Amino acid sequence: MNLIRYLCAHSWKLLCFSMVSALVAGGAAASLVGLVSKAIESPGYSVSYIFFILCLVYFFSKATAEIALLHLTQSAILSLRINLSNKLLRTPFKKQQELGRHGLLAVLTKDVDVFSDSCRFAPIVFGNTILIVACLSYLAWVSWVLFLVLTVCFGTLMYGFHILEKNPSQMMDKVREQIDNIYLNFQNLISGSKELQLNTNRGKLFVNQVIMHGAENLRKIFIKSHARWAWLVNSADTMFYVIIGFMVFVVPIWWPSEPGVLVSVVLVMLFLVGPIGEVMGAIPELRTAEVSLKRMRQLDKDLQESQLVYSDKLNPFLEVKENKVLLELQDVVHHYSSDKEDSQFILGPLNLKIHHEEIVFIIGGNGSGKTTLAMLLVGLFQCDSGSIILNGVEMNASNNEYYRQFFSAVFSDFHLFEELLTIDSHITDKATHYIQKLGMDHKVKVVDGKFSTINISTGQRKRLALVSAYLEDRPVYIFDEWAADQDPVFKKVFYTELLPELKARGKTVIVITHDDSYFGVADRVVKLEDGHIKDI
C-alpha cells in the first residue's frame, strides 16, 4: 500500500490511465473465458472473429497498462534520485557527517537500486490483479453461489497469507540493517587497506572476524527470511489448487450446478493459476521494495529536517566596503564533537580580520583547529556563537548559500571530479593553460569537458584539484595543506608563483601550512593552538 500511495502521489493521472487499460484487459480476458465456456457448452456456437478481436484488445490493453506503469515507476525513481541528491547538497556538511558516509551510500545505491529492480514487478502485479478481479466478476455473473464460496475460500487464504507474511517482512528489515553494517565494513577495508597490508595477521583477522561475521549474519538472515517467503508463497499456490479441487469435487455435492456452469468455473480458475502465481511470487520482491522505500523516505525526512534555508533575495555580500575589510570573525565559537569521542573540542572565541588581496598563512599543531577554522570560514560549519562578517554583512542561515559562493577550496581530504562542471564556453582553453602551468600536460588533457584521466598520484590529483579551483575564479581561495604531497619543485612553484599570482589577480588567499621556509610569502601568519589564536 505504501508503494501504491507513493506512485499515486507522483502521478495519479498516469496511474489512473494504467488502471483503465488494465480494466479493459481484464474485461477482455474474462470475455475470452466466457466465449470458450460458451463454445464448450454449445458446439455449434461460433464467434471466432469476436474471440480474435478480444485477443487483440487483451494484448494491446495489457501491454499499454504495463508500459504506462513502467513509465510511472521509473519516473518516480528518477524523481526520487534527483530529489535526494538535491536535498543532500542542501544539507549542512556536519549533518552529513552525522548520518555517516556508509549509511548515505547504502540508501543512495543499494536501496534505490533494489527499489528500482523490485518495481519492475509492479506492472505485472497490477495487471494480474485487475485480471483476477475481472475474472471473478465474470464468475459472479455465471453463478453467484459458486462466486460466494470461492470468495470465502480466497478471503480465508489471503487473510492467512497476510498474517503469516508479517514475520518474513519484519526479517527483511533486519536484512537491510545488516547491509548497512556490510557497507561500513567494506568502507573500512578500502580506507584501511594500507594498514591491513602492512600486517598480514591483522588483515586476516579483519576479514575473518569483522567482515566474515557481518557477511555470515547477513547470509543467515537472508536465507531465513527468503526461505520463509518460499514456504509461504508455495503454500498459497498449493492451497489454490486445493480450492480448485474443493470447487470441483466437494461443492457440487452441497450445491449441485449445471455442467456448463461448473465448466465455466473450472476454466476461470485454471486460467487464474498463472496470474495468481505471478502475484504471489512478486509479493516478496514488492515487500523488499517497501523496505527500501521506507529507508529512502526516512533519509528524505532526515535531510528535510536539516535543510539549509535558501533565499530568493539579491546577494547581500556583493558590495565591497571602502575600508576593504573582506572577512571578519567576531568572538566566533564552535563546538565540535562526535558520538565516537567523549570530549568536545572548542574552537574560539576567535577574532580575526582578513583583508582583500591578502595572503594569510594559518599554522598550528595537529588538533589545533586549523581545518575546523577553514570549514567555518567557507560556511560549511556554523558558529555556535559570535559572528562571521563578509563585506559588512553577517553570515546567517538565510544567506549562507550566497556566502559560500565567494570561496573556492582544496581541502586536505579533497575530492577530484572528473568533470569540470562549468558552463564557460572557453573552459577547455583555460583548463589546458593551467594544466600546462602545473606540468601535467604530458599526462592529462581536457576532452569533452572532462579530465582525460584522474588515475594518477595523490600529488598530481591535487594539482588537478587546484586547476578546478582556478577555473571557479572565486574572490577567496583556501588551501588546506595543498603542498604537503608535492615534490620540492612544485612546492616552490605553489608558494613563489601561484600564490602571488592569485594575489595579483585581486584574490584573497588563505593557506593552512607547516612549510615555515615559505612564511615570507605571506602577508600575515596566524597561529592556532588548542582552538585559540595565540600569535598574529
N, C-alpha and C positions, 0 to 999 in steps of 0.2 A: 504493500500500500504506500509506503514511503517513496518507493520508486515511481509509482503512478502519479502521486501528488507532485513530485519534483518535475516530472515530464509535463504534467498539465500546467504547472506554473511557468514553465519555459515557453510553451506554445500550445495553448488549448485548441487553437484553430486546426493545427496540423494533427493533433491527437483526435479531434472530432472527425476530421476527414478520413483518418485511418480507421476509426470506428465504423463510419458509414460504409466504407469499402469492405471492411471485414463482415459487416452485417449482410451486405449483398452477397459476398462469397458464402457465408453461412446459409443464407436462404437458398442459393443455387445448389449447394451441396445437399441440403435437406430435400430439395425438389428432385434431385437426381436419385436419391434413395427412394423417394416416393414413386418415381417413374419405374424404377427397377422392380419395386414391390408390386406395382400395378401390372407390369408386364408378366410377372410370375403368376399372379392371380388369374389374369386373363390373357392366355397365349395369343389371342387374335388382336390384342391391344397394341397398336403401332403408332408411336410418336417419336420415331428415331430422330427426326430433324430437330424436335424440341430438346431431346436429350443432348445432342451435339452442340446446340446453341447454349444450353446450360453449362456444358463443359467449358466452352469458351468464356462465358460470363464468370464462372468459378475461377478459371485460370487468371484472367486479367484483373478481376477484383481482388483476389487473394494476393497476387503479386503486387498490385498497387498498394494494398494495405500494408504489406510488409516493407515495401520500399519507402513509403511515407513515414512509417515508424522508424525505419533505419535512419532516414534523414533527421528525424526528430531526436533520436538518441545521440547520434554523432554531433549534431548541432549543440545539444545540451552539454556534451562532453567538451567540445571546443570552447563553449562559453565558460564552463567551469574552469578549464585550464587557464584561460586568459584572465578570468576574474581573480583566481588565486594568485596568479603571477603579479597582477597589478596591485592587489592588496599586500602582497609580500614586499613590493617596492615601497609601499606607503606605511609599512610597519617599522617602528623605531628599531634601530640596529640592536639595541640592548634587549628588546623583546624577542628578536630573532635568536639571540644567543640563549635566552631562557628556554625557548621552545626546543632548541637543540638541532644541530645540523642533520643528525641521523633521522630524527623524527620528521623533520620537514621533507627530507629526501624520500622517506618511506611513503609519505602521503602523496607527494607530487609525482612520484614514479610508480611505485607498486600499486597504491590504491587507485590512482587514475587509470593505470593500465588494466587492473583487474576489473574495475567498473566498466571500462570500455569493452573489454573482452566479454564480460558477462552480459552486457546489454545487447549483444547480438542475438541472445535468446529471446529478448523481449518481443520482437515482431512475431516469432514462431508461437510463443505462448499466447500472445494477444489474439492472433488469428485463429489458433486452435480453440481457444476459449469461446470465441464468438461462434465458431463452427459447432462446438459441443452444445451451446445454448440453442442454436437454430435447430439442430437435430432433435434435441429434447422437446422443443416446441412442436416439431412435426409429430413426435411420438404422442404428445398430449392430444393432438388433433386426431390421431388414429385411435387411441384408447386412453381415456383419462384415468381409468382404473390402473392399468399397467404403468402409466406415467407416474401416478402417485406412489405405487410400490417401488418403482425404480428410483424415484426422488428420495424416498425414505432410505433406501439402501445406499444411494450416493451420499446423502446427507450424513448418515452414520459413518460411512467410510471417511469422508472429508473431515468430520469433526474429530475422529480418532487420529487422523493424519496430523491435524492442526495441534492436537495435544502432544503427540509424540515427537513432533518436529522441534519443539522448544529446546530439548536437550542438545541435539546436534547444532542448532542455530546458536545457542549460547557458547558452544565449543568453538564455533567459527570466530567469535570474539577473542577467545584465548589464542587461537592460531594467529590472529592479527597482532596480538600483543607480543608473541614470540618473534614475529617478523621484525618488529622494532628492535628487539634485542640482537637479532641476527645482523641487521644493518649496522648497529653500534659496534658489534664485534668485528665485522669486516672493515669498518672505518678505522678502528684501532689497528687492525692488521696492516692496512695500507699505510696509515700515518706512522706506525712504529716499525716499519719493515727494516729500517737501518739498524735499530737497536736489537731486533729479534735475530737478524742475520749475523750480528756480532757475537751472539751467544746461542749456539745451536740448541743446547738443552732448554734454554728459556723459550726459544721459538717453538720447540716441540711441545713444551708444557702449555704454551698459549693455545696451540692448535688442539691438543688432546684434552685439555681441561676446560678451556673457555669456549672455543668455537665448537668442539665436539659436544660439550654439554648443552649449549644452546641449540645446535642443529639436531641433536638427539631428542631433546624435548619437543622441538617443532615436528620432527618426524612422528613421534608417538601421538601427539595431539592431533596432527593432520590425519593420520591413519584412523585414529579412534573416531574422529568426527565424520570423516567420509565413509567409514565402514558402517556407522550408524545410519547415515543417509542411504547407503546401498541397501541395508536391511529394510529400511522404512519404505523406500521407493519401490523395491521389488515386492515387498509385502502388499503394497497398494495395487501394483499391477496384477498380482496373483488374485487378490480379492475381487478385482474387476471381472476376471474370468469366472470366479465363484459366483458373482452376481449374475453373469450370463447364464450359468448352469441353473441357478435358482429360478431365473425368469423362464427358462425353457422346461425344466423338469418338475419344479415344485409349484410355482404359481398357477399353472393351468389346472392343477388338481383342486385348488381352492376357488379359483375364478376362471372357469372354462371360457375360452375365447375361440373365435373363428380362426381356422388355419391361416387365412390370409393376413389377419391381424398379427398373429404370432410370428409369421414370416417377416412382416414389416419390422416388428420389434427386434427380432434377431438380426436382421440386416442392419438396422440402425446401430445396434450395439457392436456388431462386428466392424462396422465402418468406423466406429469411435475408438476402437482399440488403438490404432495408430496415433490419432491426436491426443488421446488421454495419456498414452505412454510418453509422448514428447513433452507434454506439460509436466508430468511427474518428474521426468528426467531433468528438466530445466530448473526445477524448484531449487535444488542445492546451489546452482550457479547464480540464480537470482538472489538467494539469501546472501551469498558471498558478495554480490554487488551491493546489497543493502548495508552490509558491514562496512565495505569500503566507502559507500556514500555517507554513512554516519561519521566515519573518521574525517572525511573531507569537509563535511559541514561543521564538525567540531573545530577543525583548523580554521575554517572560514569565520566561525564565531570568535575564536581567539584573536585572529587578525583584525576583525572588525572592531573589537573592543579596544584595541590599542592603536587605531588608525591615526596617523598624523592629520591635523586639520589643514586643508589646503584653501587658500584664499583666492578669490577672483579679483581682488583689488590690484591696483597697479603696484609694481615692485617698489617698496618704500626705501630700498637701500641705494637707489641709483644716484642720488645727489651726492656729490663729493664736497665736503666742507672746506672752507678756506684754510684752516689750520692743518689740513691734510692728515688728521688722525684717522687712520683707516680702521683699526681694530683695537678695542679696549675691553679689558676684563676688570670688573669692579667687584671685589670681595666674592669671587666665584668659589663655591664649594661643591664638590662632587663626591658622593659616597659610592664606592664600588665593592660589591660583594657577590658571592655565588653560593649555590647550595653545597658545593664541594669544600668551601672554606668556612672555618669557624670565625676567623677575624674579618674585619671590614676595613678596607683601605680608604683613607680620607685624603682627597686632594684639595688643598687650599686651607684657608682662604687665599686666593691669588689676585694680585693687582698688577696689571701689565698693559702697556701701550705699544702697539706695533704700527709703524707709520708706512705711508706709501713709499714704494721704491726702496724698501729696506730689506737687507739680508740679515735674518736673525737665526743664530745657532742656538739650539736647546740641547744642553748637555746634562749628564747626571748618571748615577749608577743604575744597575738593574733594579727595577721595582720602585724607582723614584717617582714615577708618574708621568714620564715623558709621552708615551703613546696615549695614555688617557687624556693628557692635555691636548694632544693633537686631535683626538676624537671630539673633544669639546670645542676646539677652535673651528672645526669644519661643520659642526652642528649635528654629528651623528650621536653624540651623548648630550644629554640635557643637564644643566647645572641644577643642583638641589636648592641653592640659594645664591644670591648675587646676580650680576647682570653681565651679558656679553653684548657689546655695542659695536655695530658696523656702520660707518658713515653717519654716526649720530643717532642711529635708530636701534633700539633694543631688540634683540632677537627673542621671539617667543613662539608658542606653538602655532599661531596663525600665519606667521611669516617665515617659518623655518625652511620651507621649500625654497623660497626666494633666496634666503640666506645661503643655503648650501650651494647654489649655482655660482657663487663667487669663488669657489675653491676647486682646485684640481690637486689630487694627491696620489703619491705612490707609497703605499704602506709597506711595512716590512713583511707582512703576510699578504701581499698583493695578489690579485687575480688578473691574469692577462687574457683578454678576449681576443679571439682570432679575428673577429670583425672589427673594423674601425668605428662603426656605429656613428656616422655623421652624415648630414645631408649636403655638406660642402662639395660642390661640383669639381673643385680643384684639389680634392683631398689626396689623390694619388701623387701628384707632383710634390705637394707639401710633405707627405709621409716619406716619399723617396729621398727628399732633401735631408730630412732628419736621420733617416736610416744610414745614409752615406756619411753624415757628420759623426755618427756614433760607430762607424766602422763595421756595419752589419750588412752592407750591400752585397757582399760575396756569399751571404747565407740566406738572406730574406729579401723577398720582393713584395710589392703590393699588387695583387691580382684580384680584380672584381671586388674592390673594396675590402679585401681581407689580406692579412699577412699570409705569405705562401706557406710558412711553417711556424709553429711555436714549439716544436720538439727540439729545443736547444738547451744549453746550460742555464742555470739559475741567473747567473750574472748577465748573460745575453738576453734572457727573458726580461730582466729588469730594464735593460736598455730599450726594449720594445715597449715596455710599460711607460717609460719616460717619453717615447715618441707619441704614444697615445695621449699622455698628459699635455705635451706640447701642442698637439692638434686641437685640444679643447680651448686653448687660448683664454684661460681664466685670469682674473686680476691677482689671485693669491695662489701660490704653489707651496705644497707641503711635501717634504721628502723625509720619510722615516727610515733612517739607516740605509739609504739608497746605495752608498758607496761601499757598503760592507762586503758585497760579493764581487766587487770589481778588481781587476788587476791594477797595479800601480799606475800604468799609463792612462787608463780610462778614469781612474780615481782623480788623477791630476786634471784631466780634461773637464771632469764634472765640476771641480771646485774652482779652477782658474779660468775656464772658458764659458761653461754653460751657465753657471750661477750669475756671473757678471753680465752675460748677455741677456738673461731674463730681467735683471735689474735695469739694464739699458733700455729694454722694451717697456719699462714702466710697471713691471711686475713686483709684487712683494713676495719674498721667498723665505720660508721657514724650514729649517733643516735640523732634524734630530740626528746627532752625530757623536762619535767618540774620537774623530780624527783631529786631535789637538794641533797637529802640524799645519792645519789649514785654517785655524781660528782667525788668522789675519784677513781672510776673505770676508768675514762677517762684519757688519756694522755694529752689531751687539752680540754678546754671548750671554744667554740666560741659563743659570744653573738651577736644577731642581734636586732637592734632597728630601726624602721622606714626605713627598707631596707638597713641599713648600719651596718658594723661590728664595734661595739663600744668597745668591750673588748675581748682580747685573753689571 
